[in-house]
Amino acid sequence: RDKIKTLVEQFSTRHLSTLKSGETVKRELNRHVVKVWGERDIREITKRDVIDLLDGISDSGRAVSANRVRAYLNKFFSWCVERDILDQSPAMGIKPAAKEKSRDRVLSDAEIRWFWAACEEEGQPWGHLGKLLLLTAQRVGEVVRVTDRELSGDVWHLTSDRTKNGRAHDVPLSVAAQEALGAVERIKGDAGLIMTTNGKTPLSGFHKGRNRLADRMVEVATVENGAPVDIPHWTFHDLRRTAATGMARLGIPVRVTEAVLNHVSGTGGGIVSVYQRYDFGDEKREALDAWARFVLELTEGRPGNV
């Protein structure tokens, strides 16, 4: 009963299931911790084991992921201490693998063009996901869990339990976004998921998917330039920032962009978030249509049919 895999499952049932981020934490614990330590007794895990595990993740070029796993392990081991399974957490006193900086990566116009071409070549599932992330400016965790039930005409409705900040959110879908959704080959399943490979669970393995698109981007750029091209590292979340920056370039007011992103900080925070319930529906549609038109003109040299 004290095996790591058993306790992680209990931790998930008794604690993570009550959290909005619970599925993400469970997935990462299974991926990085249970996979390595699953059959070990928790009392065998030492501080050195934890350091080695985090170093291995960091040395693979995923220092930020190592920091996240460290945080998840801290909570897991603390939970075990609270339940008298451990006397002390073996993760106590371990510092983050790397100091994190606020990211400011935004894809250039050329990179957007290469990215779109990479998505076209990659197709299902990563190409369709990439297009939707860029066109809707929504979070990857929200996009991969989209279902047909959430779609009503040209509006994607996310209930409060589906968003990071717990606020229901309507996302107007440009024609380009609708085309990207329509291009996804549906895999039947009770969950009604669109972005899935098995019909049961949402698309996962984002690190691998991002790498596939990044590799194709380099191929496209190299052919276009006639010489090898070095494209700085980007993440799926950077596509959200790229869209927000693009809307700013198009003259979209900051408050409208924040509404598109479903942000409650910035100009929409504080007293405004409490008393102003107008959701900027028409303005969000105009912003996302303008952004889709810009992307299509940039990538395909044609006016967006939006």
TACORNOR-V95552 format. One record per backbone hydrogen bond with DSSP energy under -1.0 kcal/mol. NH is the residue of the N-H (numbers start at 0). CO is the residue of the C=O. Records with the same first field share a line. If there is no record, write none. Layout:
NH: CO, CO
This chain:
3: 39
4: 37
6: 2
7: 3
8: 4
9: 5
10: 6
11: 7
12: 8
13: 9
14: 10
15: 10
16: 11
17: 14
18: 15
21: 18
24: 20
25: 21
26: 22
27: 23
28: 24
29: 25
30: 26
31: 27
32: 28
33: 28
34: 29
36: 32
37: 33
39: 36
41: 1
43: 40
44: 41
49: 45
50: 46
51: 47
52: 48
53: 49
54: 50
55: 51
56: 52
57: 53
58: 54
60: 57
61: 56
65: 61
66: 62
67: 63
68: 64
69: 65
70: 66
71: 67
72: 68
73: 69
74: 70
75: 71
76: 72
77: 73
78: 74
79: 75
80: 76
81: 77
82: 78
83: 80
84: 79
85: 79
91: 88
93: 90
111: 107
112: 108
113: 109
114: 110
115: 111
116: 112
117: 113
118: 114
119: 115
120: 116
121: 117
122: 118
126: 122
128: 124
129: 125
130: 126
131: 127
132: 128
133: 129
134: 130
135: 131
136: 132
142: 138
143: 139
145: 142
147: 191
149: 146
150: 147
151: 154
154: 151
155: 170
156: 149
157: 168
161: 158
168: 157
170: 155
172: 153
177: 173
178: 174
179: 175
180: 176
181: 177
182: 178
183: 180
191: 188
193: 145
195: 193
202: 194
208: 204
209: 205
210: 206
211: 207
212: 208
213: 209
214: 210
215: 211
216: 212
217: 213
218: 214
219: 215
220: 216
221: 217
222: 218
223: 219
224: 220
225: 221
238: 235
240: 236
241: 237
242: 238
243: 239
244: 240
245: 241
246: 242
247: 243
248: 244
249: 245
250: 247
251: 246
256: 252
257: 253
258: 254
259: 255
260: 256
262: 257
267: 264
268: 265
271: 268
274: 270
275: 271
283: 279
284: 280
285: 281
286: 282
287: 283
288: 284
289: 285
290: 286
291: 287
292: 288
293: 289
294: 290
295: 291
296: 292
297: 293
298: 294
299: 295
301: 295
305: 303
